Amino acid sequence: MSEGEHRKVGKRGQVTIPKELRERFGIEGGDDVLIHEEAGKLVIEQPLTREELAEGYRKRSQRIRELADELADVSTEANEQLGDAPEW
C-alpha cells in the first residue's frame, strides 16, 4: 500500500485529488466521483458508466438463461427417471 499524499481539508470539506492520480484515472474537472465508506475507510472512486452497467446486466441475463436451460434439462431428466408426480 502506498503512503499517498497528505492534503488539508478546506473549511467547506473540499480536498484536491493530486494531479498524478487525476491523470492516471482520467478524472477531469466537472467529473462525478463516488465517495463512500468501506471497511472503515473513505473511498473515492469513479462511478460505473452506463456502458459498464449495461454490460453487467447483459452478463447477468445470459447467466440466468444458462441456469434456466440447465434446470429445464434436469427437470426433463427427473421426469424420465421418476415419471410424473402422483396426484394427491
N, C-alpha and C positions, 0 to 999 in steps of 0.2 A: 504494500500500500504506500502510495506516495505521500510525502509530507504536505504538499499543497502550498498555497499562499495564504498569508494572513490578510484579512480585509476588515475594515471597520464598517459597521452597520450605521447608516445615516439616521438622522432623527426621524425620518419617515419610514424607516425599516428597509431602505434600499441598500443593496450590495452590488458592486460591479463584478461581473464574471470576467476573469482575466482574458486578455486578448488571445493568448495562445490557445486557451480552451474554446473560446468562441469560434476561432478559425478551424480548429480541429473538428468540432462538432457542427460546423456550418450554421452557427447561431448569429443572426444579424439583428440590429436594432429593429424593434417592432414585432419580432417573432414571439410566439407564445411558448412558454415553458410550463411544465407541470411540477409543482412543488408539493411534496408530501413527506410524512414521517414513515420510516421503515426501520424496524428493529432498533428504535431509539435514536435514529439518525435522521437528519434533514437531508432529503434527496431532491435534486433538481434534475429533471430530465425532459427530453423533447417528447411531446405528446405523439400518439400514433397519427399517421396521416390517414386520409380517407382510403387511400390505396392499400395501406398495410391492414387496416381494419377489414376492408372488403376481402382481401386475401385470406385473412384469418377465418372469416365466415365461410368462404369457399372451401377451405380445408376441412372445417368442422362439418359442413354439409356433406362433403364427399365421404368422410368417415362415418357419418350417420347412415348414408346409403349403403356403405360396405357392411356395417353391422346389421342393418335390416335384411340384406341379402343373405348374410350368414345365418341369421336367425330363421329365415324362411326355409333354408336348406335343412337346418336342424329340425324344424317342425315337421317338414315333409318326411325326413328320415324316421322321426319318432312315430309318426302315423303309420308308416310302413312296417315298423317293427312291433308296435303295440296295438295297432288297429285304432279305430275311432274310440273316443271316450264313451263309456256306457251312459245310458240315460238313467238318471237317478230318480 
